Amino acid sequence: MAHWAKRGKRSYQITAYLGYDGEGKKIQPTKTIRIEDDNLLRTTKKLERFLDQEALKFQMEVESSEY
C-alpha cells in the first residue's frame, strides 16, 4: 500500500510500505514528484486522482523490483 503527502507548494512525497526487515524496521521506499501543471493544482479531485495513480504506479515499481 502506498500513500502520498504534501511536501511543498508543488511537491508531493509518495511512500510505499513493504513490511519489515529482519531487524524489525519498516521498509519504506520514497519518491518525490513535482506537479508542473497549474490546472491540476487548481482542482482538488483531479489532483487527488493523479496522486493516487502515481502512488499505485510507484507501489507496482517497488514490488516488481524495478525501483
Contact map, one row per residue, 1 for C-alpha under 8 A:
1110000000000001110000000000000000000000000000000000000100100000000
1111000000000111100000000000000000000000000000000000001101100000000
1111100000000111000000000000000000000000000000000001001000000000000
0111110000011110000000000000000000000000000000000011001000000000000
0011111000011100000000000000000000000000000000000000000000000000000
0001111110111000000000000000000000000000000000000000000000000000000
0000111111111000000000000000000000000000000000000000000000000000000
0000011111110000000000000000000000000000000000000000000000000000000
0000011111100000000000000000000000000000000000000000000000000000000
0000001111110000000000000000000001110000100000000000000000000000000
0000011111111000000000000000000111100000000000000000000000000000000
0001111101111100000000000000000111100000000000000000000000000000000
0001111000111110000000000000011110000000000000000000000000000000000
0111100000011111000000000000011110000000000000000000001001000000000
0111000000001111100000000001111000000000000000000000001000000000000
1110000000000111110000000001110000000000000000000000001001100100000
1100000000000011111000000111100000000000000000000000000000000000000
1000000000000001111100000111000000000000000000000000000000000010000
0000000000000000111110000111000000000000000000000000000000000000000
0000000000000000011111111110000000000000000000000000000000000000000
0000000000000000001111111110000000000000000000000000000000000000000
0000000000000000000111111000000000000000000000000000000000000000000
0000000000000000000111111000000000000000000000000000000000000000000
0000000000000000000111111100000000000000000000000000000000000000000
0000000000000000000111111110000000000000000000000000000000000000000
0000000000000000111110011111000000000000000000000000000000000000000
0000000000000000111110001111100000000000000000000000000000000000000
0000000000000011111000000111110000000000000000000000000000000000000
0000000000000011100000000011111000000000000000000000000000000100000
0000000000001111000000000001111100000000000000000000000000000000000
0000000000001110000000000000111110000000000000000000000001000000000
0000000000111100000000000000011111000000000000000000000000000000000
0000000000111100000000000000001111100000000000000000000000000000000
0000000001110000000000000000000111110000000000000000000000000000000
0000000001110000000000000000000011111101100000000000000000000000000
0000000001000000000000000000000001111100000000000000000000000000000
0000000000000000000000000000000000111111100000000000000000000000000
0000000000000000000000000000000000111111110000000000000000000000000
0000000000000000000000000000000000001111111000000000000000000000000
0000000000000000000000000000000000101111111101100000000000000000000
0000000001000000000000000000000000101111111100100000000000000000000
0000000000000000000000000000000000000111111100000000000000000000000
0000000000000000000000000000000000000011111111100000000000000000000
0000000000000000000000000000000000000001111111110000000000000000000
0000000000000000000000000000000000000000001111111000000000000000000
0000000000000000000000000000000000000001001111111100000000000000000
0000000000000000000000000000000000000001101111111110000000000000000
0000000000000000000000000000000000000000000111111111000000000000000
0000000000000000000000000000000000000000000011111111100000000000000
0000000000000000000000000000000000000000000001111111110000000000000
0001000000000000000000000000000000000000000000111111111000000000000
0011000000000000000000000000000000000000000000011111111100000000000
0000000000000000000000000000000000000000000000001111111110000000000
0000000000000000000000000000000000000000000000000111111111000000000
0111000000000111000000000000000000000000000000000011111111100000000
1100000000000000000000000000000000000000000000000001111111110000000
0000000000000000000000000000000000000000000000000000111111111000000
0100000000000101000000000000001000000000000000000000011111111100000
1100000000000001000000000000000000000000000000000000001111111110000
0000000000000000000000000000000000000000000000000000000111111111000
0000000000000000000000000000000000000000000000000000000011111111111
0000000000000001000000000000100000000000000000000000000001111111111
0000000000000000010000000000000000000000000000000000000000111111110
0000000000000000000000000000000000000000000000000000000000011111111
0000000000000000000000000000000000000000000000000000000000001111111
0000000000000000000000000000000000000000000000000000000000001111111
0000000000000000000000000000000000000000000000000000000000001101111
